[in-house]
């Protein structure tokens, strides 16, 4: 698998969809993820890499964790997306517990990934939590905001150390810089 991220596993079940438009809410995608990812005894992250029209370029399992935890490493996701020329990704990870509800860590990680993706020009089209009998679409649910590219840039790049502000709000210093 030349040019692929070390440790990335190509997922064959969706090969038939390669070159086809993939929507996060599609029944075929959800059924596939529930049957392959939802049955695992450990957490894992699969990524569907999409072009501008949301046509599937590749589908890979990038990260594996323990039964209770998955450390999401944005570098793996975005390096691979950029290497494939992907404009968007659908993230999917499982909860071996069988509970598809997002944890506070899931919510926080997803918000950071959305912000980072904006800055890098890679849209997070959806982040699915998969269990054997269900899928939860995190970006369609309340609680995850999709920041504008400018807000994401200033919040991450221009917040000064020690700048205290409410979680999810733009640092006042960054907001002042944005108005200049």
Steps between C-alpha positions, in 0.01 A plus 500: 500500500739762375456853633259399776523588865691229691250286687206610284283210394304518177139397558367283218127499578443837335716438192182491293434862605845627398435756229140549618348786699476410870264673738550466878137404547494232231354168604776301325773689687332466838426130453857435393646688797265330746597156363878562494582773751206463737594142594858570611598447865742797486450857379619576148481794261415456135521785253327535166696738280284697254563737211318834450183326384513259797606218269684228693876496437597253775373344823758408763522401865761745629505460877426234762455543872398303806157378606425838663714757321631614164768765470412696188812635335406781258835475320423150375160605372599822328836381359320210335216723375745744345709218348187360333382845386182464707280806546286338768496205738240301685636381833354192666597350832334235709394470862548137611268575795206505257404858595505725188477825698809721474716544808627846600838396351326406172334843485821688576710299255243548226493876549880515477503283189237721333711809577825343382333368187375848414850640525641222282220506243367156594134497603389264773179396325388291798627316805303182560497301822428141408366211705371167375137614473525877457699798370499848653584794273681752720497799266128474437430499874488817712818594683755500219548827320667538164713813542581728216852464367591846632367433850676164514825658383497777758384278784783252444779723372467835677384415850781609725625278784304573816208650309196380695166475321196276502536162330399530136520879482757700311766654717438879532858565387444288189171679430673837526772381261236381253350851489831663406 
